[in-house]
Amino acid sequence: MSDMMALLTRPRTWIITAVVVVVVAGAAVWWFGFAHKTDADAAPATSTTLTVSTQTLQQSVSGTGTLSPTVDQQVSFAASGTVTAVSVQAGQTVKAGDTLGTVTTTQADADLASAQATLASDQAKLASDQASSTGSAADTAQISADQAAVSVAQASVTSAQNEVNGTTLTAPVAGLVTAVNVAVGDSVTGSSASSSGSGSSASGSGSSGSGSSRSGSSSTGTGSTSGSSSSSSSSSGAFEITGTDSWTTEISVAAAQVKNLKTGDQVTLSTTENPSFFGTVSSIGLLPSTSSGAATYPVDVQVTGTPQSLYDGVSVTANVIYKKVTDAIAVPSLAVTQSNGKSTVTKVVDGKNVQQTVTTGIQQGQYVQITDGLKAGDKIVLKIARRTTGGTGTTGTGGTRGGTGGTGFGGGTGFPGGFGGTGGSGFGGTGGTGFGGRGFGGTGGGTGTGTTGSFQRGGGSGSDTGAGNR
């Protein structure tokens, strides 16, 4: 009978336990959801007063390319003959006008003497015909022919003299001798000009695209050599000189941005070896490239000054400045509010905050130019959101202990044992970890079950499932 009474009164125990769980859960929700505010929830924005000042603002387009020497020349002898001296070696630095080598002058001297003799003869004949002329048509025609012959002879003398001069080859530009393709004793055939330009290719990229080739600037002409000991081809020249005091690079600029650029724009440059040097835009391509899938234009940049530690083939970053405003009235862009198509700032006037309409100009980074509405020295208000660090999480509180199971009836179809109370739900603190309550089984064979704490805030999590024990 007592067992029956215990069974009948057990629901009251369950109801009381459930009420306790609900009350605890509600208190936790109120604490973590309303009463216990985090630092971020409670942190208001702060205001600071700034004095308007002037600074330099600029807008630019950036890209990357490969650094190349502006000058890369193949240099050959203008006179034919046998090489009698080679005055430089590969790796040597030369100045414009330095002697590179010489060839024999025997043939050149003979050619010059012959040309001079022909010129003298033609001049003598012209003088004689002019002296004996009667003014007839025949005499006039003869004098004209004599004058033409003198002109041709004079040109021959000039050419022969150049050939004599060409027996000594000098550097047309300053730079580094990167190749010597002749040796003493080699026979060379003179060229009509002593040097030829050979530009190395330079590639670059901006938003996308690849660069085109760069051509060197020099006179046209190639020399060839032949001989038993060594020879040089017309494509290589007797010497090769690469300039070390003039550099260029090419970048690719998107079609939408190239319209902002013009020849002469200032460029800031950097490489791994030299983090800061300068240049100017020397040319802008007229035709776009679409090899990368987007239209880009090649932009050539000429390095200015005499920067050090520049090397052929290294990667270079270029920043083309296409708009620059000095002494610009500038304020933080966060201080400017946009509303209904108008820009305003909060200006301090006689100690009071008033809304001032302004006109903005270019923007660089976090600053924007004010072209109208403010002047240097004005005071403005800037609102700054306070930054807070996360608070320390509190340890979660475990749920209520499960009720004690009742005593079951044995025999026959008897009733099952009592049922364990339900484990309370744990609530994690801010950043803390909640722990679930544990259920305890009844002593008469009932099985208690606890629930997993599930409420969490700020990263807290309920854990532990209560398990009834017989």
C-alpha positions as a printed Julia matrix, in Angstrom:
470×3 Matrix{Float64}:
  0.0     0.0      0.0
  2.81    2.37     0.87
  4.39    1.59    -2.44
  1.17    2.45    -4.19
  1.0     5.81    -2.38
  4.55    6.59    -3.33
  3.73    5.89    -6.95
  0.66    8.11    -6.81
  2.56   11.0     -5.24
  5.45   10.82    -7.7
  3.93   13.23   -10.28
  3.98   15.97    -7.65
  7.75   15.48    -7.39
  8.1    15.72   -11.15
  6.04   18.91   -11.26
  8.14   20.56    -8.55
 11.34   19.55   -10.35
 10.04   20.91   -13.65
  9.09   24.2    -12.03
 12.56   24.56   -10.55
 14.16   23.89   -13.95
 11.95   26.48   -15.68
 12.7    29.11   -13.03
 16.46   28.52   -13.28
 16.32   28.6    -17.07
 14.33   31.83   -17.07
 16.75   33.48   -14.66
 19.69   32.48   -16.81
 18.04   33.87   -19.95
 17.31   37.15   -18.17
 20.87   37.42   -16.85
 22.71   36.65   -20.05
 20.23   38.2    -22.45
 19.33   41.41   -20.66
 21.02   42.12   -17.35
 24.55   41.01   -18.27
 25.48   43.17   -21.25
 28.81   42.61   -22.98
 31.38   45.35   -23.33
 30.62   45.63   -27.05
 26.9    46.16   -26.38
 27.6    48.83   -23.8
 30.39   50.65   -25.7
 29.11   53.93   -27.19
 30.81   55.83   -29.99
 33.22   58.56   -28.93
 33.78   61.95   -30.5
 36.96   63.89   -31.05
 37.56   67.4    -32.32
 40.0    67.85   -35.2
 41.66   70.93   -36.64
 41.39   71.09   -40.43
 44.8    71.23   -42.13
 46.33   71.03   -45.61
 48.25   68.18   -47.16
 49.19   66.72   -50.53
 46.72   64.28   -52.07
 47.27   62.26   -55.21
 45.64   59.61   -57.38
 47.61   56.96   -59.23
 47.61   53.76   -61.28
 50.0    50.96   -60.41
 51.53   48.11   -62.38
 54.56   45.85   -62.57
 57.15   45.35   -65.25
 60.73   44.32   -65.95
 63.62   46.76   -65.72
 65.73   47.05   -68.88
 68.6    49.29   -70.0
 67.55   51.94   -72.49
 70.77   51.45   -74.48
 71.93   48.08   -75.82
 74.14   48.55   -78.88
 76.13   46.37   -81.22
 79.25   48.31   -82.28
 81.38   47.47   -85.34
 84.34   48.97   -87.23
 83.55   51.34   -90.07
 86.81   50.49   -91.87
 87.99   47.22   -93.33
 91.31   45.8    -92.24
 93.06   43.65   -89.71
 92.44   44.18   -86.0
 95.62   45.56   -84.49
 94.36   46.26   -80.94
 91.45   45.44   -78.65
 91.39   47.98   -75.84
 88.56   46.64   -73.65
 87.31   43.36   -72.27
 83.88   42.07   -71.32
 82.73   43.42   -67.97
 84.57   46.71   -68.32
 82.72   50.0    -67.96
 83.37   52.61   -70.66
 82.45   56.23   -71.28
 81.25   57.65   -74.57
 84.36   58.27   -76.74
 86.56   55.63   -75.1
 88.63   53.58   -77.58
 87.42   50.02   -78.07
 89.89   48.8    -80.73
 91.8    49.6    -83.94
 92.43   48.06   -87.35
 95.23   48.58   -89.89
 95.07   51.84   -91.84
 97.0    50.82   -94.98
 94.01   50.26   -97.22
 92.11   53.18   -95.76
 95.04   55.5    -96.3
 95.39   54.31   -99.92
 91.68   54.81  -100.6
 91.85   58.29   -99.13
 94.88   59.23  -101.25
 93.18   57.98  -104.41
 90.0    59.92  -103.66
 91.95   63.07  -102.97
 93.84   62.73  -106.28
 90.62   62.31  -108.21
 89.16   65.36  -106.53
 92.21   67.44  -107.37
 92.09   66.37  -111.03
 88.41   67.17  -111.35
 88.88   70.55  -109.74
 91.74   71.38  -112.12
 89.67   70.45  -115.16
 86.77   72.58  -113.9
 89.07   75.54  -113.45
 90.57   75.12  -116.93
 87.21   74.82  -118.66
 85.9    77.87  -116.85
 88.95   79.88  -117.92
 88.62   78.96  -121.6
 84.88   79.19  -121.84
 83.43   81.49  -124.51
 79.98   81.32  -123.06
 78.69   79.03  -125.73
 76.12   76.41  -124.92
 78.73   73.68  -125.32
 81.15   75.34  -122.91
 78.38   75.9   -120.36
 77.35   72.25  -120.54
 80.96   71.15  -120.05
 81.38   73.33  -116.99
 78.21   71.86  -115.49
 79.58   68.35  -116.03
 82.89   69.35  -114.43
 81.07   70.69  -111.36
 79.13   67.43  -110.98
 82.36   65.45  -111.17
 83.91   67.6   -108.45
 80.91   67.0   -106.2
 81.19   63.25  -106.62
 84.94   63.35  -105.97
 84.42   65.39  -102.82
 81.93   62.83  -101.5
 84.47   60.09  -102.15
 87.11   61.94  -100.18
 84.71   62.4    -97.28
 83.89   58.68   -97.28
 87.56   57.72   -97.45
 88.38   60.07   -94.6
 85.61   58.52   -92.5
 87.07   55.12   -93.22
 90.46   56.27   -92.01
 88.84   57.66   -88.93
 86.96   54.38   -88.54
 90.12   52.42   -88.08
 89.85   53.49   -84.45
 86.54   52.38   -82.98
 85.17   54.38   -80.02
 82.22   53.77   -77.72
 79.15   55.68   -78.96
 77.54   55.52   -75.52
 78.54   55.0    -71.94
 77.86   51.6    -70.46
 79.08   48.13   -69.69
 80.93   46.11   -72.32
 78.94   42.88   -72.31
 80.6    41.17   -75.32
 83.88   41.36   -77.24
 83.64   39.37   -80.47
 86.99   40.22   -82.11
 90.64   39.56   -81.33
 93.93   40.93   -82.57
 94.68   39.53   -86.02
 91.08   39.16   -87.11
 90.11   40.57   -90.51
 87.05   42.75   -90.5
 84.91   44.27   -93.21
 83.87   47.83   -92.57
 80.22   48.82   -92.34
 78.54   51.99   -93.52
 77.85   52.91   -89.89
 79.7    51.91   -86.76
 76.84   50.82   -84.51
 73.38   49.35   -84.51
 70.72   49.45   -81.83
 69.3    46.27   -80.46
 66.57   46.76   -77.9
 65.83   44.01   -75.43
 62.21   43.15   -74.81
 60.48   44.48   -71.72
 57.26   43.04   -70.43
 54.98   44.36   -67.76
 51.54   44.09   -66.26
 49.1    46.36   -64.52
 45.65   45.05   -63.92
 46.35   42.59   -66.74
 48.2    42.22   -70.05
 51.74   41.9    -71.29
 54.18   44.43   -72.65
 55.6    44.77   -76.15
 59.2    44.99   -77.26
 61.4    48.03   -76.78
 63.75   49.15   -79.55
 67.04   50.8    -78.87
 67.97   54.13   -80.37
 71.08   54.29   -82.51
 72.26   54.6    -86.07
 71.62   51.7    -88.41
 74.35   49.45   -89.71
 76.15   46.23   -88.91
 79.67   45.02   -89.37
 80.94   41.57   -90.2
 84.3    39.96   -89.58
 86.13   37.0    -91.02
 89.47   35.44   -90.28
 91.21   32.25   -89.4
 91.41   32.82   -85.67
 87.89   34.08   -84.98
 85.01   35.85   -86.6
 81.98   37.93   -85.7
 78.63   37.89   -87.45
 76.75   40.9    -88.69
 74.06   40.27   -86.06
 76.44   40.51   -83.11
 78.93   43.25   -83.95
 82.52   43.51   -82.78
 81.5    44.81   -79.37
 78.26   45.0    -77.4
 77.65   47.84   -74.95
 74.76   47.93   -72.52
 73.94   51.23   -70.87
 74.02   51.34   -67.07
 72.94   54.93   -66.57
 69.61   54.88   -68.39
 66.76   52.49   -67.64
 63.23   51.85   -68.78
 60.3    49.59   -68.0
 56.9    48.89   -69.45
 53.64   48.3    -67.59
 50.17   47.47   -68.84
 47.26   49.7    -67.85
 43.58   48.83   -68.15
 41.63   50.59   -70.89
 39.37   52.23   -68.31
 42.36   53.82   -66.57
 44.74   54.68   -69.41
 42.62   57.72   -70.31
 43.79   59.33   -67.07
 47.47   59.14   -68.05
 49.59   61.4    -70.21
 53.22   61.62   -71.28
 55.35   63.23   -68.58
 53.34   61.96   -65.6
 55.53   61.32   -62.56
 56.14   57.7    -61.57
 57.41   56.24   -58.31
 59.33   52.99   -58.74
 60.72   50.28   -56.51
 62.67   47.03   -56.77
 63.92   44.61   -54.16
 67.38   46.16   -54.37
 66.25   49.8    -54.55
 62.93   50.51   -52.76
 62.5    54.08   -53.99
 63.41   55.85   -57.22
 61.55   57.85   -59.85
 60.65   58.1    -63.51
 58.27   59.65   -66.0
 55.84   58.27   -68.58
 57.73   58.39   -71.88
 55.05   56.95   -74.17
 51.57   55.42   -74.12
 50.64   52.76   -76.65
 47.97   53.59   -79.21
 46.71   50.05   -79.65
 45.49   47.79   -76.84
 46.48   44.23   -76.11
 43.83   41.63   -75.31
 46.08   38.64   -74.72
 44.97   38.36   -71.09
 41.27   38.54   -71.91
 40.96   42.22   -70.99
 42.0    45.3    -72.98
 45.21   46.88   -71.68
 47.57   49.5    -73.09
 51.39   49.44   -72.88
 52.86   52.37   -70.97
 56.62   53.0    -71.16
 58.33   54.54   -68.15
 61.77   56.18   -68.35
 63.79   56.16   -65.12
 65.06   59.63   -64.16
 68.12   60.66   -62.17
 70.99   58.3    -61.4
 69.59   55.71   -58.99
 71.89   52.98   -57.78
 71.48   49.19   -57.59
 69.44   48.8    -60.78
 69.81   45.57   -62.74
 68.65   44.28   -66.1
 65.71   41.9    -65.86
 64.62   42.53   -62.27
 60.95   43.01   -61.42
 59.88   46.6    -60.79
 56.71   48.07   -59.32
 55.53   51.35   -60.84
 52.99   53.8    -59.45
 51.93   56.4    -62.05
 50.66   59.59   -60.4
 48.11   61.15   -62.76
 46.57   63.69   -60.38
 48.24   65.54   -57.53
 46.9    68.38   -55.38
 49.26   70.2    -53.06
 48.04   72.23   -50.08
 44.65   70.53   -50.3
 42.14   71.07   -47.48
 41.77   67.46   -46.34
 39.71   65.75   -43.65
 39.16   62.09   -42.73
 36.54   60.59   -45.02
 34.71   59.28   -41.94
 34.0    62.88   -40.95
 31.95   63.44   -44.13
 28.3    62.35   -44.16
 26.4    61.8    -47.41
 22.66   62.47   -47.39
 20.23   63.38   -50.18
 23.07   64.07   -52.56
 24.8    66.47   -50.16
 28.04   66.13   -48.25
 28.18   67.55   -44.73
 30.57   67.67   -41.8
 29.97   68.57   -38.18
 31.71   71.91   -37.66
 32.35   73.5    -34.29
 31.18   77.14   -34.3
 31.36   79.14   -31.07
 31.45   75.93   -29.08
 28.4    74.44   -30.78
 28.17   71.65   -33.32
 26.56   72.71   -36.6
 26.12   70.85   -39.88
 28.27   72.39   -42.6
 27.68   71.56   -46.28
 30.93   70.88   -48.15
 32.12   70.06   -51.65
 34.54   67.15   -51.96
 37.36   66.57   -54.42
 39.8    63.69   -54.85
 40.29   61.02   -52.22
 43.47   59.26   -51.17
 43.3    56.5    -48.62
 41.36   57.68   -45.56
 41.42   61.37   -46.5
 39.21   63.35   -48.85
 39.78   66.79   -50.31
 37.36   69.59   -49.39
 37.17   72.14   -52.19
 34.49   74.33   -50.6
 32.95   74.75   -47.17
 36.0    74.51   -44.91
 39.33   76.26   -44.5
 42.53   75.42   -42.69
 42.15   75.97   -38.96
 38.42   75.14   -38.76
 37.33   72.66   -36.08
 35.27   69.6    -36.99
 33.9    66.65   -35.01
 34.8    63.08   -35.87
 32.83   60.24   -34.32
 34.85   57.11   -33.64
 33.37   53.77   -32.65
 35.03   52.59   -29.46
 36.87   49.33   -29.88
 36.55   46.89   -27.02
 38.2    43.59   -26.35
 36.13   40.51   -25.51
 35.3    39.99   -21.84
 36.3    36.97   -19.82
 33.7    34.23   -20.03
 32.03   33.04   -16.83
 31.7    29.4    -16.03
 28.34   27.9    -16.98
 26.07   26.68   -14.2
 24.96   23.06   -14.31
 21.3    22.1    -14.39
 19.34   20.88   -11.37
 19.91   17.4    -10.17
 17.48   14.79   -11.41
 14.83   13.49    -9.03
 15.1    10.14    -7.28
 13.28    7.32    -8.98
 10.47    5.58    -7.14
 10.33    1.94    -6.08
  8.82   -0.37    -8.65
  6.5    -3.22    -7.98
  7.78   -6.71    -8.59
  5.89   -9.81    -9.62
  3.31  -10.41   -12.27
  2.9    -7.72   -14.74
  3.98   -5.25   -12.1
  4.73   -1.63   -12.78
  8.12   -0.6    -13.91
 10.44    1.05   -11.49
 10.42    4.78   -10.9
 11.67    7.19   -13.51
 14.71    9.31   -12.87
 14.34   13.06   -12.85
 15.27   15.05   -15.9
 18.74   16.61   -15.74
 18.73   20.4    -15.72
 20.02   22.39   -18.68
 23.37   24.18   -18.18
 23.83   27.75   -19.36
 27.25   28.9    -20.6
 28.51   32.25   -19.4
 29.95   34.82   -21.8
 32.73   32.85   -23.41
 32.32   30.18   -20.7
 31.25   26.57   -20.94
 27.94   25.29   -19.6
 27.63   21.84   -18.03
 24.46   19.78   -18.25
 22.86   18.36   -15.1
 22.96   14.64   -14.36
 19.84   12.51   -13.78
 19.82    9.83   -11.12
 17.8     6.64   -11.43
 15.28    5.47    -8.84
 16.22    2.83    -6.33
 13.44    0.51    -7.39
 14.67   -0.13   -10.91
 13.67    3.14   -12.62
 16.01    4.71   -15.13
 16.73    8.43   -14.84
 17.67   10.46   -17.91
 19.31   13.87   -17.94
 19.1    16.34   -20.82
 22.0    18.06   -22.5
 22.48   21.72   -21.52
 21.87   23.64   -24.7
 21.68   27.37   -23.93
 24.88   29.26   -24.8
 26.01   32.84   -25.15
 29.3    34.27   -26.35
 30.69   30.88   -27.23
 29.49   29.01   -24.11
 28.02   25.56   -24.66
 26.09   23.13   -22.56
 27.61   19.68   -22.12
 27.18   16.4    -20.26
 24.1    14.27   -20.62
 22.77   13.08   -17.3
 22.41    9.34   -17.13
 20.05    7.58   -14.75
 21.5     4.94   -12.46
 19.58    1.99   -11.34
